[in-house]
Amino acid sequence: MSIPLLLFACLIGIIFNLGFSAVFLQPDWSLALLLAALLAHRGNWLWVSFATGAHDLVLHWSVFISLPWVLLTPIIITWSDAQIGPSLLQRMFAMLMVISSIFFAGWSFPSCILTLLLCLIFWHLIARFYVQPA
């Protein structure tokens, strides 16, 4: 999946969050997509961090909501992979860590659960592009 396509989808997610926030309960579309891209491949950390900073500025008026946790995610995953081997458990912990940041920023618990579920779906779809045949 190409980076410009993912960034465009994140922009559409930010527009959904801004446009329909008062109408119904919804997940954080762009954070779920950015986090899924980061969890699918650690090498995406640079553009994901810039896009997360823009996401935080637009939606929260501060870059200190989820950007610090997104910046820590590749470090934690790399360190834990070196210590105990690559596993989904480390990535699930990192996903919960980043999504909990929006809960503490004032998002409702159902919105955080929806973001988590959406992130799992996006993660599965994006990871299929990085899978190498055996």
Secondary structure, 3 states (H helix, E strand, C coil): CCHHHHHHHHHHHHHHHHHCCCCCCCCCHHHHHHHHHHHHCHHHHHHHHHHHHHHHHHHHCCCCCCHHHHHHHHHHHHHHHHHHCCCHHHHHHHHHHHHHHHHHCCCCHHHHHHHHHHHHHHHHHHHCCCCCCC
